[in-house]
């Protein structure tokens, strides 16, 4: 992210200009979930290709079904977490300059995923998952487009943390 001494960008020139990307992935996530819910029976699985199925499941927990058997309180806990994270991501997008593309894309992807799963949690009490990857007896937990967007966005944030030399250069300039 930019240095606190940088001038805050105007709304039109902020990272909020990248919200269109979040909207695209949010719509894609919701359309695919609605399609699966309307056309599959719960736990129905269709082989798409070797090592990949479409399998309709409900996830009442978080990533990889964490806390899925917790008794119901986790629905509201994860709702509060997703709402808070979404607010923080919008704040961070507002603080970015629109030309800070990598971080704007990363935050937009994580935001779309957080909102996509938040919608499910509030509407149904669970998240609709359907992407099922496996190899022999190993099965990756089923996931959805929102989860994939969050993972890609998080990977971009980590990538930026290891490759962004801008903050290192500014630290050296101020110590001289």
Buried (B, 14 or more C-beta within 10 A) or exposed (E): BBEEEEEEBEEEEBBBBBBEBBBEBBEBBBEBBEEBBEEBEEEBBEEEEEEEBBBBBBBBBBBEBEBBEEEEEBBEBBBEBBBEBBEBBBEBBEBBBBEBEBBBBBBBBBBBBBBBBBBBBEEBEBBBBBBBBBEEEEEEBBBBBBBBBBBBBBEBBEEBEEEBEEEEEBEEEEEE
